[in-house]
Amino acid sequence: MAITAKPDSSRSNAKGRFDYKIRVADPDDAEALFHFGRELLSETDFFLRSPTERASSIDEMRMIIGRFQELPRHLLLNAWKGNFPVGEAVIMGGELERNRFTATVGVGVLQEHTGKRLGRTLMEGLEHFARHAGIHRLELTVMSHNARALRLYEQMQYRVEGMRRESLHVNGAYVNEFCMSKLLGDRS
């Protein structure tokens, strides 16, 4: 059984309102998450995957959600506004003996809902999950020109470990990525 992270949390913003619900994905969410993923990946080129490289059908999305539920140290967390997903965060923990304390994380929020602390809230949910799952290290990559994401990760104490030069090919151009990590429990 997978550990969940604050599965039904809500949070207030600076005005005392947080109109979103953060919860763990369920197979019943497959249709909504399938369409959400297509929309999210269509809005920007900052993601590794293009819209057609996510789930290719609602059934495949349902299978992916089920797989996240089966694997220890894996979590698919979503932000919902009413009945519509508007944000997503994933954590994929290592599955081998030597990397089981390390996890890769990622987050995305629909542009209409950015600037409302959803990315931060989702990342905090992943950290909560990671701590309870015994994960020590979180890591991610981010395109070097994605200033907004870089700012968020740096504010959340992620550190740049290096650059992957021309590691991606996006819209006919090579793009650099920063490798970043955060050690849970690291206070420096």
ZIBELRA-V263794 format. One record per backbone hydrogen bond with DSSP energy under -1.0 kcal/mol. CO is the residue of the C=O (numbers start at 1). NH is the residue of the N-H. Records with the same first field share a line. If there is no record, write none. Layout:
# ZIBELRA-V263794
CO=NH, NH
This chain:
# ZIBELRA-V263794
6=9
9=22
13=16
21=80
22=9
23=78
26=29
27=30
29=33
30=34
31=35
32=36
33=37
34=38
35=39
36=40
37=41
38=42
39=43
50=53
57=61
58=62
59=63
60=64
61=65
62=66
63=67
64=68
65=69
66=70
67=71
71=74
73=93
75=91
76=25
77=89
78=23
79=86, 87
80=21
81=84
84=81
86=110
87=79
88=108
89=77
90=106
91=75
92=104
99=102
101=136, 137
102=94
103=139
104=92
106=90
108=88
110=113
111=114
117=121
118=122
119=123
120=124
121=125
122=126
123=127
124=128
125=129
126=130
127=131
128=132
129=133
130=135
136=184
137=103
138=182
139=105
140=180
142=178
143=146
145=147
146=150
147=151
148=152
149=153
150=154
151=155
152=156
153=158
154=157
159=181
162=179
164=167, 177
168=175
170=173
173=170
175=168
176=144
177=164
178=142
179=161, 162
180=140
181=159
182=138
183=186
